[in-house]
Amino acid sequence: MGTKCRVCGGHVAEFVDLGDQPTANGFLLPHEVENEFRFRLAVGACEACTMVQLMEEVPQELRYHAGYRYQASGSAGHRNHFRADAEWFLANELTGPDPFIVEIGCNDGVMLSTIAEAGIRHLGVEPSGNVADLARAKGVQVLSAFFDAETAAAVRGAHGAADVIFGANTICHIAHVESLFRGIDALLSENGIFVFEEPYLATIIEGMAFDQIYDEHVFYFSAGSVRAMAERFGFELVHAEHIDMHGGEVRYTIARPGARTPSAKLDTLLAEEEAGKLSEPLTFARFGRNVERIRDDLVGLLTHLRDQGKTVVGYGAPGKSSTVTTYCGISTDLIPFVVDSTPGKQGHLLPGSHLPVKPPSAFSEGYPDYAVLFAWNHATEIMAKEQGFRAAGGKWIRFVPEVEVL
């Protein structure tokens, strides 16, 4: 099976199929289950530019709307990370007489709130009205819109050129890459930078983080594929570095050709990808086989624990939890409920598997024997907070990069 690459038009060869899936943040009330949206969640790699991408696309209006449940400020780790991002921009890029920064997908203002406190001109472009309102409450200027060439031209006309355009866990969500880069071209100053932080293909492939695959993540970037994408649309990738977010991401910096000197870290990362054969068909085929093995191991463990009379709950309801529970066919007979600290998710059902989502108090009121770490990228923070669970004899279950009891 194949399709045309959204970046270059080349042939995309499918390498993993995770079955019929919901929108990852489409949390439901019981009466909404019957009309739940589903699509085939499969991924392939372009044989020309190597870009890994979804085979089928969910319309952006179904992914981002007034009922969008994800809030980036929900984790202390996130808050600290984005405060550091903002402080770096303030010290290194927003130093001119009247600097201006635009964030694509500012969510609840977790990064731009620090920029706003510094009195620097800024604008968040955020299509989901509910989280945009949270950002405004923090003093962040927000335009409720999807970012594309038309939106960027309007922002340029109203505010002038941007010294920095930033996106975090957002750029890989944008399927219309040609319009995205036309927008970057229209809005970015001559010496400005376009910086984005996204899930890293190597983290997914080598770390078996298959649950990072869901409807919002249209693309799965590597340094090599981002370099090819930038060049195709008249830009240059000048920097790439690992960051410790969501289990392992990469921060990319793109500039106009010749405006910045490419970094040594970029060269190192490109060399690592080539040596690791990251974009080769055999690598992708092995990944597909290992995903099936993890599914079988996880379901086998949960079934064994149920048959032994052990209690198991899920911890965390991030978007990726819907991928793993739906793909594995996990129902309430194996995991009766999931706990999550996001108020907007509580009292709802997890997309796809329809596991009930409860507040964290449901976890501590009567500790289970085991807890599945669906929010495994926050494992250190969660385990530090839930020491009472371990003291009561509880055990954690991880499934990335393999199924194990901790």
Beta strands, then each sheet from edge to edge (+ up, - down):
strand 1: 2-4
strand 2: 11-21
strand 3: 39-46
strand 4: 52-54
strand 5: 100-104
strand 6: 121-125
strand 7: 142-143
strand 8: 162-168
strand 9: 188-199
strand 10: 219-220
strand 11: 236-243
strand 12: 249-255
strand 13: 312-315
strand 14: 338-339
strand 15: 357-358
strand 16: 370-373
strand 17: 395-398
strand 18: 404-405
sheet 1: 1+ 2- 3+ 4- 10+
sheet 2: 7+ 6+ 5+ 8+ 9+ 12- 11+
sheet 3: 15+ 14+ 13+ 16+ 17+ 18-
end
